[in-house]
């Protein structure tokens, strides 16, 4: 099954990830603080999701980006509070959010259930992503991100 073109593309991709980026993403290029990097990744994901929402499509990508932005925003908060998130699975960040005082166990349980029950359904297409779902998860991601930025009083958010 392996074509020469596939082998070449794979080799090029492997090589690309071994190199230092020559044109790094704006807003992420000079960040050395791990927590700030997560915050800014959340900013960029939300920006991309909003961009796609404005064009009325790619709902699967929007939903995925929003779930990841929620994780990255929470990760920023808990890292700022001194918690180690290295090697955590997706849903473990919600429990760290409770430990760090970001939200209640009930909210953590609901966020985890939302992720477990819906993210994979939309991502793996066992369910079909739609505009309303995409808009609501975007709204949740944006609200959580904004509240974390306000709580921490960070000046490192690059959202517009």
Phi, psi and omega in degrees: 000333185287119177269162177298323180294321178294316179299319179294315179298320178295316179298319179295319179294317178301315179297318182301322182280355175266348183263154172287135180301133179269339178225073186292158181297133180299134180094343180245351191291331184237032182261122179253342179279123184299320181294315180297323178299318178295318178302312183290329173296319177299318178303312183293321178296317178294322177298315179295318179297317178297320178301314180290323177300321179297340181258004172058058177181183179057044186296327177299316180294319179299313181298314179299313180299322181290319177298319179292322179296324177298313178300314183294321178296315178295319179301317176304310183301311184290326176293322176298331179272003175093011179272145179268122181249004181301131177077008180286144172281166184313306189281345181292337180295333179294319177295323176295326176299321176294311181301324181277358177082017181286318180205173183282167176298324178300315179295317179300316179298319180291320177297317180296317178297319178301315180295308184297319187275338189236326183298309182292328178298314179288319185292314183270004173064026169284345171230158183261128177288143179223171185298314183298315177300315181297317180294321182287322178287328175296315178300316178298313180299317180295316181296313180298315179300312181299318180295321178294318178299317179293316181298319183273346183056032181290147174256009185266356178291135180247018175291149178264000000 
